[in-house]
Amino acid sequence: MTTPDPSSHGDQPPQKHVRRPRYGGTHPRDYIQKYKEHNLQTYPEMEAHLRAKGNTPAGTHIPILVEEVLECLRPASGEIVVDCTLGYGGHASEFLKRIGPAGKLIGLDIDGVELEHTGRRLAQEGASVSLHRSNFAGIAKVLRQENLTGVDVIFADLGVSSMQIDNPERGLSYKREGPLDMRMDDRLQRTGADLLRTVSEQDLTKALAELADEPDAERIARRIVELRIKTPITQTSQLVQAIFDAKRLTAETWKRQRDRLGSLHPAARTFQTLRILVNDEMSALKAFLQKAPLCLRPGGRIGVISFHSGEDRLVKHAFRDGYRNGLYESTAREVIVPGGREIRENPRSASAKFRWAIARSTSAS
Ligand SMILES: C[S@@+](CC[C@H](N)C(=O)[O-])C[C@H]1O[C@@H](n2cnc3c(N)ncnc32)[C@H](O)[C@@H]1O
């Protein structure tokens, strides 16, 4: 496990000046060329400009349902909070404001690159946080390493960050050409391309149907298997083309039929399914939901934001079962979702679902 020490970043030698990438035309188009968005501290006007258009500046992430999360989890001065999916640190910064210098924030993420960036930024803000490059399935082990038997708040904001999805090198977006990597944790052995080379047609059909409710699961799996016999599918554009073929669409016919077919891109469900498989997201979530209540102090609060029905079902059932068997003393009756304004300002929040639960205030006998 790597635990970047945010305080050590100040001792690094000054960075060598690197020439920014050149681009044709008046505006940068590629992720890497958007130098102003990658340096919002130098170009603060850029953030407001992009947000007003409903865009997320490259290299950043807009936190979702912040007010609702704070209202339900009530992080208070001096408390210990575990942010299990630190990402850009948007929720973490808000937790830090509430727990103050007497509190402690423990941040987990499996993405070593973004964990280091966020650690550096939080350290610049003067925050003292303890970071762990760890899967949240290992939350109990992290607490043992911290010499803690329980914490006041546990929070997880599942899925991928905007930094990950917007970076074409990650291969997570059907909108960007890049290698089909799809790993959030680069220590994992198997990439999306490896998976597409080896998965059986039957298993892929099942995963597409079960994890993403893909209506054309069978046809997509069959097309992928047909194509890979001739050429390995290693790039995002090849996968997008395979999906369009399977759905008997072209980019043009889809644009024309969008009103009838809905606004979801034809490749969205397949990309989501492959990402979930590559990162073994459902197993990690199940393990986390099982261990988390045992990591809470009496009266401690847990909250999870999920982004698809399979995840939300697991969270809902875990909290409901925990309530029935006495681990939790209460849980959200209704799922909490973003309002119209949040969705307009941050369209990536559209599918978010938030649920919470509170651990028994007295230890179970
Ligand atoms: C939606 S982002 C979190 C954004 C964050 N709340 C913010 O406001 O910036 C999800 C993050 O969780 C991380 N992640 C996904 N699965 C994980 C897991 N099983 N364990 C730990 N981190 C995980 C991803 O690498 C990503 O950085």
The ligand as a Tripos MOL2 file, in Angstrom:
@<TRIPOS>MOLECULE
LIG
   27    29     1     0     0
SMALL
NO_CHARGES

@<TRIPOS>ATOM
      1 C1        -16.9610    9.5710   -8.5680 C.3       1 LIG1
      2 S1        -15.2720    9.6250   -8.1260 S.3       1 LIG1
      3 C2        -15.2610   10.3720   -6.5470 C.3       1 LIG1
      4 C3        -15.2930   11.8750   -6.6220 C.3       1 LIG1
      5 C4        -15.1740   12.5720   -5.2870 C.3       1 LIG1
      6 N1        -16.2810   12.3040   -4.4150 N.3       1 LIG1
      7 C5        -15.0110   14.0600   -5.4880 C.2       1 LIG1
      8 O1        -15.8730   14.8280   -5.0340 O.co2     1 LIG1
      9 O2        -14.0210   14.4800   -6.0930 O.co2     1 LIG1
     10 C6        -14.9700    7.9600   -7.7280 C.3       1 LIG1
     11 C7        -13.5400    7.6750   -7.2820 C.3       1 LIG1
     12 O3        -13.5680    6.3960   -6.6360 O.3       1 LIG1
     13 C8        -12.4300    5.6770   -6.9860 C.3       1 LIG1
     14 N2        -12.8160    4.2620   -6.8170 N.ar      1 LIG1
     15 C9        -13.6230    3.5240   -7.5920 C.ar      1 LIG1
     16 N3        -13.7620    2.2930   -7.0920 N.ar      1 LIG1
     17 C10       -13.0320    2.2560   -5.9470 C.ar      1 LIG1
     18 C11       -12.7850    1.2520   -4.9590 C.ar      1 LIG1
     19 N4        -13.3050    0.0380   -5.0670 N.pl3     1 LIG1
     20 N5        -12.0140    1.5720   -3.9100 N.ar      1 LIG1
     21 C12       -11.4690    2.8230   -3.7940 C.ar      1 LIG1
     22 N6        -11.6430    3.8050   -4.7100 N.ar      1 LIG1
     23 C13       -12.4310    3.5240   -5.7660 C.ar      1 LIG1
     24 C14       -12.1180    6.0880   -8.4050 C.3       1 LIG1
     25 O4        -10.7720    5.8600   -8.6970 O.3       1 LIG1
     26 C15       -12.5050    7.5640   -8.3860 C.3       1 LIG1
     27 O5        -11.4060    8.3500   -8.0750 O.3       1 LIG1
@<TRIPOS>BOND
     1     1     2 1
     2     2     3 1
     3     2    10 1
     4     3     4 1
     5     4     5 1
     6     5     6 1
     7     5     7 1
     8     7     8 2
     9     7     9 1
    10    10    11 1
    11    11    12 1
    12    11    26 1
    13    12    13 1
    14    13    14 1
    15    13    24 1
    16    14    15 ar
    17    14    23 ar
    18    15    16 ar
    19    16    17 ar
    20    17    18 ar
    21    17    23 ar
    22    18    19 1
    23    18    20 ar
    24    20    21 ar
    25    21    22 ar
    26    22    23 ar
    27    24    25 1
    28    24    26 1
    29    26    27 1
@<TRIPOS>SUBSTRUCTURE
     1 LIG1         1 GROUP 0 **** ****
